[in-house]
Amino acid sequence: MKIVITGGGTGGHFYPLIAVADKIFDHAEQRRLLKPEIYYLADKPYDAKLLHRKGIEFQKIFAGKVRKYFSLKNFFDGFKTFYGVLDTLVIMFKLYPDVVFTNGSYVSFPVLTAAKILRIPIFLHASDAIPGRAILTAAKKAKKISIAFPEAAEYLPKDDKKVALIGNPIRDELLKPLTSGAHEFLELDYNIPTVFIIGGSSGARLMNDAVVDALPKLLLDYNVLHQIGKENYKETKGRSDVVIYDHPYKNRYKPYAYLDTLAMRMSAGAADVIVSRAGAGSISEIAQWRKPSIVIPIPSNVSRDQEKNAFSYARFDATVVMKQANLSANLLLSEIRRILENPEVKEDMIKGATNFSRPDAASRIAEEILEIALEHEK
């Protein structure tokens, strides 16, 4: 049995694919099937060591991006995409997998095009409330489509047998926060609540700036864990050092450029409220952790997905949506206090997060992929 997974460019696309691949291996073993051969097709491996450790073979393909703004790169990437389709068609013909699984992104387009030409079954996953172009283009030909937000169904074929609300896949190691030993590990004060700020892997500059401006008041009452992002860490850390230089509780501020899996689980376990962007993966993880939250979506003129994701999640009463245009240190501080000082508000958010979360998403998708692959093998 051969399975192709594709998508990437960001961790938000890559790691859910790995979560599904893990479950495919698990289910195949439980059903005493031969171990599937899983191939990851993309222009870059993203995390080559992880792929090797998981037993997933990387196959390089060419793919061109389509930018929403005017750029000469769009012209040249058109040729790159055309060549990528031809090159990928050859690779896919040689592999001839039993099913292709993708959660979208530009890199999936050549693979999906080749799969349609070769009549290889396609399983699509729409991780955002608004499906991406690659998902929409392939939707009619897909064998199965899973979605994470109910609103995504509005953009897809009206077929209950094809489209199912399953949720976003999350790696097993991130499903459960670690509470035991978290405060000691992170050097936090046990006696006060903890605010966990997730700035993203590359950083969220405006959000980070608002957090730093709010620090003098935040630190009077709370621990602050701040995952700044590698790109913005030096500048943000420099600003925070100045802002809280002589603050009596400056040791309550814990800034990080990046959090590995263990530190992320510890931070989630210690957190009483989480402030984050509104990426599909971030929202799904926060919901799975059952934490009250404030989400600050990237504006719709930059990312069409995040505002829709945020308001979809808010409909479960699980979060507060704060638009970036309204973001300020005082408003952020006010909302954090409102949540942490009102037990009923916290409890309602926890219930909402629980109702939204779907911890078995990766497992359910893996089962469907195996069924499609077995049917194709016959």
Beta strands, then each sheet from edge to edge (+ up, - down):
strand 1: 2-6
strand 2: 37-42
strand 3: 57-60
strand 4: 99-102
strand 5: 122-126
strand 6: 144-147
strand 7: 163-165
strand 8: 194-198
strand 9: 223-227
strand 10: 253-256
strand 11: 273-276
strand 12: 293-295
strand 13: 319-321
sheet 1: 3+ 2+ 1+ 4+ 5+ 6+ 7+
sheet 2: 10+ 9+ 8+ 11+ 12+ 13+
end
